[in-house]
Amino acid sequence: MIEKLRIGAPVYTRYDERAGSLERIVVSSTDIQENGERRVTSLVVDPGFRDLSELLSPGSVEKPRARTVPIELVTSIDEDGVRLSCTGDAFEALPLFERREYVPAPIEPEGRRFRWGDIINYAAAAFGLGAAPYLPSTEGTAFNKAADSAALPASAPVWRIEPHEEIGRIERTLVDSETDRVTGFVLRLDRMDDALVTLPVEAITSIEDGVAHVALTDAELDQLKPYMEE
């Protein structure tokens, strides 16, 4: 049975508590020239903000929140969302997808522009809500994913190698639920009609920095099968 992993889909814990939304899909970077397969290794779930006070807390926008969920914790995937076998408390104990590591503090240039989070925090402070700017000047960001894996974010762009051009964006991932193997992707073509087609996993030559690369000729691109939304 083929499951559809849709970026933005709601994610629920064992007792139907809302854990968050599916933010990224992490797949193995095994050379598909050898076995023609990629496997989903984990999901990245963003819990969002529980209330206004959490949104207005210092550094709320910049702080990492998304959790890395091993694919083994997924019990079902359907049009209503993704369900996990863990409880809400167990979900909150999962490792962050992004983690902070201390690095030498950079020198801030004069006239530094506001970040979006700065604007929210300063506005909160102006209204007496106590929020202050988050200053991660001594922290760097690392990602909790295996070295032999790659993460596909929402609307990951797809580029072909020759000619070097963007041909569309990935809408969702098609996965065999029995083996966790990626069988293909739903690609929204960069055309006037925004057509949806099925991109076989074998067409992906590499995934780097959230960008998928393919080696398709014009004829092969025209022969991609249309994808019908259910």
PyMOL commands that set and color helices and strands:
alter all, ss='L'
color gray80, all
select helices_A, chain A and resi 32-35+52-55+71-73+88-92+116-126+201-203+218-222
alter helices_A, ss='H'
color red, helices_A
select strands_A, chain A and resi 2-6+10-12+18-28+38-46+67-70+74-78+81-84+98-102+139-143+149-153+157-160+165-176+181-189+196-200+204-208+211-214
alter strands_A, ss='S'
color yellow, strands_A
deselect
rebuild
show_as cartoon
